[in-house]
Amino acid sequence: MVIDVSTSKISSSSWWRRGKFIGRGCFGTVNLAVNKSDGNHIFAVKSVDRAKCIPRQLESLENEIHILRSVSSSPHIVRFLGDDVTREGTSSYRNMHLEYMPRGTLADVAGQGLEENLIRRFTWCLVSALKHVHTCGFVHCDVKATNVLLGEDPGSAKLADFGSGIEIRPGKGDRTGYEARMLPRGSPLWMAPEVIRGEFQGPESDVWSLGCTIVEMITGKPPWVDDGVEALRMIGFSDEMPKLPARLSEIGRDFLGKCLRRDPSERWSCDQLLQHPFLSSSALQASPRHVFDWVDSVFEEDEEAVVSESVSESHSNFAMDRIGQLATSRGVIWESNGWLFEVRITKWRRHVSLFLIFHVRNLQRSGQVHRVFIIRRGK
């Protein structure tokens, strides 16, 4: 029986078959899946067990479904294929279907000596994606290399993982003209200063994160040294800036300077960035050497054989190493994968108290959730 995904009805007999597990994050699991009636149609499904999950996990998946329904018409955003609820055995799962992009994430190739022409093309895709997201009235809130999927064509990429995204509405009296409806969210080492300070989170904040992602793309490292609360102090309460990569051209450094301005009102918009010479049509005309210039037997296999009964082991292993990283916690303390992050800031005289509340997903198989409080007070 085919499920009416528009109403997310529960079905005990899905039109698709769940394949191999390829990743786990704090908001659910990701599997390969195949259409039962067409064994050649492979896609990715992100799922949350409705009985075993904590409320925040289901809320995040519903939030991502809501946003992707509105923004995935862009060719630079991972394609949303639908959603449903399935009953599998004794469990009930909330599912989101996405296009399967087996080339992996931008983080897989970051820091591997990417040519600047390739960097420009990836950046153009990201700015184009963010422009569309902002035009639709949303903020991504978690732009970083692990949330960017690589396409088949040289230099092509798609923005993904909208679980931390927020909807924006016209604000009253603030300097950006927007007011976020939710508390700051995302990955702290990529957060804009105003987000760390708990002031607001708007399109300008995504532009700062874009700049941090370009630095990450070139160096293979986060834009700030990961030293805990001190990193938050540096980002939110100092005049320090991420170090610009030395091998980036002067025009590229100028582009980064337009993204990484501490005053959000001075940051360029995505419309302006698309007009910058770094992303001009002439700069993007040269065909760069594809980062995936290798023979990959995974893509030469007979797809019907791969999914005859379930998705093949080799196919799923490849995916676990590549696309699955989008949903896999790597154990990095400041990543949002595996961590739910909240910043509350209290200023009293010359003291600033940072209250960092981490709802930590237990990395053990017990599935228990722990809460850790880290409090630091300094001048």
Wavefront OBJ file of the C-alpha trace (Angstrom):
o trace
v 0.000 0.000 0.000
v 1.348 3.434 -0.910
v 1.445 5.914 1.969
v -0.077 9.344 1.654
v 3.052 11.173 2.807
v 1.303 14.523 2.779
v -0.738 13.489 5.821
v 1.905 11.198 7.349
v -0.528 8.344 8.018
v 0.712 5.301 9.866
v 1.123 2.194 7.745
v 2.215 -1.283 8.716
v 3.104 -2.050 5.096
v 5.404 0.631 3.708
v 5.962 1.167 -0.006
v 9.678 1.277 0.698
v 12.140 -1.104 2.357
v 14.593 0.078 5.003
v 18.166 -0.802 4.059
v 21.448 -0.708 5.920
v 22.079 1.674 8.798
v 24.481 4.448 7.728
v 24.556 6.924 10.591
v 23.312 7.986 13.985
v 22.982 11.477 15.404
v 21.387 13.039 18.440
v 18.138 13.494 16.493
v 17.754 10.007 15.036
v 19.176 7.437 12.656
v 19.822 7.435 8.910
v 19.347 4.403 6.675
v 19.518 3.695 3.007
v 16.111 2.790 1.594
v 14.725 1.370 -1.627
v 11.357 1.610 -3.347
v 9.786 -1.862 -3.341
v 8.189 -1.364 -6.736
v 11.360 0.025 -8.320
v 14.527 -1.549 -6.986
v 16.648 1.068 -8.730
v 15.294 3.967 -6.670
v 17.576 4.385 -3.655
v 17.139 7.218 -1.186
v 18.089 8.126 2.373
v 15.628 8.043 5.256
v 16.139 9.822 8.570
v 14.043 8.272 11.335
v 13.108 8.765 14.969
v 11.594 6.005 17.106
v 8.536 7.767 18.492
v 8.343 5.615 21.619
v 12.008 5.696 22.622
v 13.068 9.210 21.622
v 13.191 12.255 23.854
v 10.781 15.036 22.802
v 13.599 17.233 21.474
v 14.579 14.592 18.914
v 11.129 14.374 17.398
v 10.740 18.166 17.467
v 13.989 18.573 15.524
v 12.928 16.107 12.842
v 9.519 17.774 12.492
v 11.279 21.140 12.264
v 13.559 19.877 9.488
v 10.598 18.446 7.574
v 8.759 21.752 7.866
v 11.713 23.778 6.590
v 12.693 21.432 3.760
v 9.134 21.411 2.447
v 9.536 25.155 1.932
v 13.112 25.433 0.646
v 14.127 22.246 -1.168
v 13.043 23.550 -4.582
v 16.507 25.090 -4.832
v 19.020 22.968 -6.774
v 21.576 23.861 -4.105
v 19.644 22.306 -1.209
v 19.302 18.573 -0.556
v 16.066 17.392 -2.149
v 13.172 16.563 0.166
v 11.262 13.530 -1.122
v 8.531 13.216 1.465
v 7.776 12.012 4.965
v 5.681 9.361 6.648
v 5.121 7.355 9.792
v 5.668 3.598 9.640
v 4.992 0.763 12.030
v 7.861 -1.730 11.871
v 7.492 -4.631 14.247
v 6.531 -3.163 17.599
v 8.082 0.240 16.852
v 6.585 3.331 15.259
v 8.957 5.582 13.310
v 8.667 9.153 12.087
v 10.550 9.281 8.787
v 11.913 11.919 6.440
v 12.950 10.907 2.907
v 15.868 12.652 1.208
v 17.787 12.243 -2.005
v 20.759 9.943 -1.627
v 24.063 11.725 -2.274
v 26.858 9.146 -1.933
v 29.776 11.486 -2.621
v 29.980 12.460 1.041
v 30.319 15.816 2.718
v 32.487 18.856 2.228
v 34.262 17.938 5.460
v 35.580 14.795 3.733
v 37.687 16.874 1.330
v 38.335 19.955 3.455
v 42.007 20.704 4.003
v 43.116 18.459 1.140
v 44.608 21.186 -1.010
v 41.453 22.112 -2.912
v 42.129 24.400 -5.859
v 40.762 27.896 -5.414
v 38.477 27.491 -8.441
v 36.871 24.532 -6.689
v 36.574 26.517 -3.462
v 34.849 29.321 -5.376
v 32.359 26.902 -6.900
v 31.504 25.286 -3.562
v 31.116 28.740 -2.046
v 28.841 29.870 -4.877
v 26.580 26.865 -4.242
v 26.416 27.653 -0.527
v 25.696 31.356 -0.997
v 23.001 30.509 -3.562
v 21.453 28.018 -1.128
v 21.499 30.492 1.760
v 20.007 33.238 -0.391
v 17.060 30.949 -1.137
v 16.705 29.893 2.518
v 16.670 33.504 3.709
v 14.240 34.562 0.987
v 11.873 31.819 2.161
v 12.001 33.239 5.697
v 14.358 30.813 7.433
v 17.827 30.760 8.972
v 19.866 27.553 8.708
v 21.737 28.154 12.002
v 24.306 25.390 11.509
v 26.311 26.079 8.348
v 29.530 24.032 8.404
v 31.326 21.546 6.170
v 29.706 18.420 7.633
v 26.293 19.823 6.676
v 27.203 20.269 3.007
v 26.782 17.297 0.660
v 28.913 16.978 -2.466
v 27.261 16.615 -5.862
v 28.221 14.584 -8.903
v 29.417 17.560 -10.965
v 32.781 19.217 -10.240
v 32.390 21.894 -7.583
v 28.704 21.225 -6.961
v 27.361 20.960 -3.415
v 24.054 21.048 -1.552
v 23.202 22.455 1.848
v 21.669 19.868 4.200
v 20.689 19.168 7.818
v 18.090 21.800 8.689
v 17.257 20.347 12.098
v 18.628 23.419 13.882
v 16.954 25.880 11.520
v 14.565 28.586 12.642
v 11.830 30.623 11.044
v 12.247 34.385 11.105
v 9.738 37.198 11.105
v 10.024 40.981 10.922
v 11.346 42.303 14.212
v 10.637 45.539 15.985
v 13.429 47.945 16.662
v 16.393 45.635 16.261
v 19.229 46.591 13.944
v 18.758 43.703 11.533
v 15.051 43.999 10.911
v 14.561 40.355 11.902
v 13.736 38.636 15.123
v 14.430 34.946 15.681
v 11.624 32.919 17.209
v 13.913 30.477 18.998
v 16.949 30.449 21.271
v 20.428 30.343 19.660
v 21.168 27.017 18.018
v 23.989 25.435 16.063
v 27.661 24.540 16.487
v 29.507 27.043 18.722
v 32.794 27.164 16.798
v 30.848 28.309 13.712
v 28.467 30.642 15.590
v 28.447 34.382 15.001
v 29.401 36.673 17.913
v 25.833 37.959 18.349
v 24.589 34.366 18.642
v 27.131 33.509 21.333
v 26.034 36.616 23.229
v 22.426 35.520 22.955
v 21.296 38.686 21.149
v 19.646 37.301 18.012
v 20.124 34.852 15.174
v 19.309 36.008 11.664
v 20.483 35.729 8.044
v 23.616 37.723 8.958
v 24.536 34.966 11.394
v 24.473 32.395 8.586
v 26.841 34.625 6.583
v 29.347 34.596 9.459
v 29.086 30.787 9.600
v 29.633 30.700 5.833
v 32.922 32.543 6.308
v 33.941 30.071 8.993
v 33.071 27.206 6.649
v 35.292 28.633 3.907
v 38.175 28.746 6.393
v 37.365 25.140 7.325
v 37.189 24.167 3.648
v 40.749 25.390 3.111
v 42.414 24.338 6.372
v 40.419 21.237 7.264
v 40.007 22.583 10.804
v 37.370 24.548 12.703
v 37.889 28.312 12.438
v 38.653 28.588 16.171
v 40.827 26.541 18.506
v 38.600 24.165 20.436
v 39.429 25.080 24.037
v 36.002 25.079 25.583
v 34.546 28.136 27.259
v 37.602 30.198 26.298
v 36.612 29.712 22.653
v 33.181 31.158 23.404
v 34.786 34.153 25.108
v 37.000 34.736 22.069
v 34.100 34.531 19.624
v 31.528 36.514 21.548
v 33.428 38.907 23.820
v 36.688 39.854 22.117
v 37.886 41.594 18.968
v 39.696 38.481 17.753
v 38.993 37.140 14.267
v 39.507 33.717 12.692
v 42.911 33.533 11.054
v 42.559 33.842 7.280
v 44.312 31.073 5.285
v 47.577 32.376 3.842
v 47.212 30.548 0.524
v 43.880 32.179 -0.255
v 44.110 34.847 -2.929
v 43.709 38.527 -2.106
v 40.255 38.578 -3.656
v 39.314 35.530 -1.612
v 40.534 37.169 1.572
v 38.463 40.226 0.728
v 35.403 38.010 0.287
v 36.015 36.428 3.707
v 36.368 39.887 5.181
v 32.852 40.712 3.978
v 31.506 37.612 5.783
v 33.524 37.830 9.005
v 32.597 41.274 10.252
v 31.817 41.390 13.943
v 29.079 43.948 13.487
v 26.296 41.985 11.751
v 24.903 45.148 10.175
v 28.186 45.485 8.241
v 28.227 41.943 6.871
v 27.318 41.533 3.254
v 24.049 39.856 2.353
v 23.953 36.797 0.118
v 22.744 39.004 -2.746
v 25.823 41.193 -2.335
v 28.176 38.232 -1.970
v 26.957 36.752 -5.252
v 28.121 39.988 -6.937
v 31.591 39.841 -5.380
v 34.457 39.212 -7.847
v 35.345 36.034 -5.926
v 32.079 34.536 -7.213
v 31.880 36.332 -10.554
v 30.927 34.334 -13.637
v 34.409 34.690 -15.107
v 35.971 33.340 -11.926
v 33.715 30.272 -12.094
v 34.198 29.543 -15.798
v 37.421 27.553 -15.524
v 36.680 23.894 -15.075
v 38.507 22.708 -11.955
v 39.880 19.229 -11.509
v 37.153 17.266 -9.754
v 37.999 16.269 -6.204
v 36.598 12.835 -7.014
v 38.794 12.007 -9.989
v 38.975 8.308 -9.319
v 37.332 5.143 -10.555
v 34.757 4.092 -8.005
v 33.327 0.652 -8.587
v 30.382 1.415 -6.315
v 28.832 3.497 -9.096
v 29.441 0.878 -11.784
v 27.580 -1.942 -10.097
v 24.243 -3.190 -11.339
v 21.850 -1.262 -9.099
v 19.200 -3.949 -9.392
v 21.629 -6.454 -7.931
v 22.644 -4.028 -5.216
v 19.108 -3.725 -3.862
v 17.586 -7.050 -4.864
v 16.647 -7.895 -1.284
v 18.248 -5.132 0.757
v 20.845 -2.473 0.159
v 24.236 -4.124 -0.325
v 26.929 -4.243 2.344
v 29.504 -2.510 0.128
v 27.077 0.244 -0.770
v 26.121 0.846 2.839
v 29.725 0.755 4.068
v 30.597 3.414 1.532
v 27.662 5.477 2.679
v 28.585 5.082 6.332
v 31.980 6.579 5.619
v 30.574 9.343 3.446
v 26.990 10.632 3.579
v 26.432 8.992 6.943
v 28.855 11.439 8.548
v 26.111 14.037 8.290
v 24.226 12.279 11.080
v 27.112 10.748 13.022
v 28.496 12.190 16.210
v 32.284 12.309 15.984
v 32.760 13.043 19.643
v 33.897 16.629 19.108
v 32.747 18.482 22.178
v 31.517 21.626 20.445
v 29.740 19.996 17.513
v 25.956 20.068 17.544
v 25.976 16.426 16.407
v 25.335 14.618 19.671
v 24.889 17.836 21.645
v 21.967 20.163 22.134
v 23.394 23.593 22.804
v 21.996 26.527 24.733
v 23.809 29.723 25.717
v 22.557 31.997 28.458
v 24.521 35.100 29.335
v 24.271 37.265 32.415
v 26.259 40.486 32.778
v 26.793 41.880 36.283
v 29.245 44.766 36.668
v 32.493 43.520 35.089
v 31.669 39.860 35.367
v 30.251 37.729 32.616
v 28.760 34.389 33.517
v 28.422 31.810 30.798
v 25.905 29.086 31.505
v 26.385 26.243 29.080
v 23.707 23.613 29.254
v 24.442 20.499 27.305
v 21.813 17.807 26.939
v 24.267 15.076 26.079
v 23.312 12.015 24.142
v 24.973 9.032 25.733
v 27.431 7.685 23.200
v 27.049 4.223 24.667
v 24.391 1.895 23.366
v 22.237 2.341 26.463
v 20.574 5.334 24.824
v 20.371 7.189 28.114
v 20.572 10.989 28.124
v 22.761 12.912 30.536
v 22.759 16.610 31.443
v 26.019 18.383 32.174
v 26.293 21.901 33.583
v 29.472 23.891 32.932
v 29.647 27.271 34.663
v 32.511 29.687 34.283
v 32.729 33.173 35.682
v 35.512 35.521 34.670
v 36.383 39.181 34.315
l 1 2 3 4 5 6 7 8 9 10 11 12 13 14 15 16 17 18 19 20 21 22 23 24 25 26 27 28 29 30 31 32 33 34 35 36 37 38 39 40 41 42 43 44 45 46 47 48 49 50 51 52 53 54 55 56 57 58 59 60 61 62 63 64 65 66 67 68 69 70 71 72 73 74 75 76 77 78 79 80 81 82 83 84 85 86 87 88 89 90 91 92 93 94 95 96 97 98 99 100 101 102 103 104 105 106 107 108 109 110 111 112 113 114 115 116 117 118 119 120 121 122 123 124 125 126 127 128 129 130 131 132 133 134 135 136 137 138 139 140 141 142 143 144 145 146 147 148 149 150 151 152 153 154 155 156 157 158 159 160 161 162 163 164 165 166 167 168 169 170 171 172 173 174 175 176 177 178 179 180 181 182 183 184 185 186 187 188 189 190 191 192 193 194 195 196 197 198 199 200 201 202 203 204 205 206 207 208 209 210 211 212 213 214 215 216 217 218 219 220 221 222 223 224 225 226 227 228 229 230 231 232 233 234 235 236 237 238 239 240 241 242 243 244 245 246 247 248 249 250 251 252 253 254 255 256 257 258 259 260 261 262 263 264 265 266 267 268 269 270 271 272 273 274 275 276 277 278 279 280 281 282 283 284 285 286 287 288 289 290 291 292 293 294 295 296 297 298 299 300 301 302 303 304 305 306 307 308 309 310 311 312 313 314 315 316 317 318 319 320 321 322 323 324 325 326 327 328 329 330 331 332 333 334 335 336 337 338 339 340 341 342 343 344 345 346 347 348 349 350 351 352 353 354 355 356 357 358 359 360 361 362 363 364 365 366 367 368 369 370 371 372 373 374 375 376 377 378 379
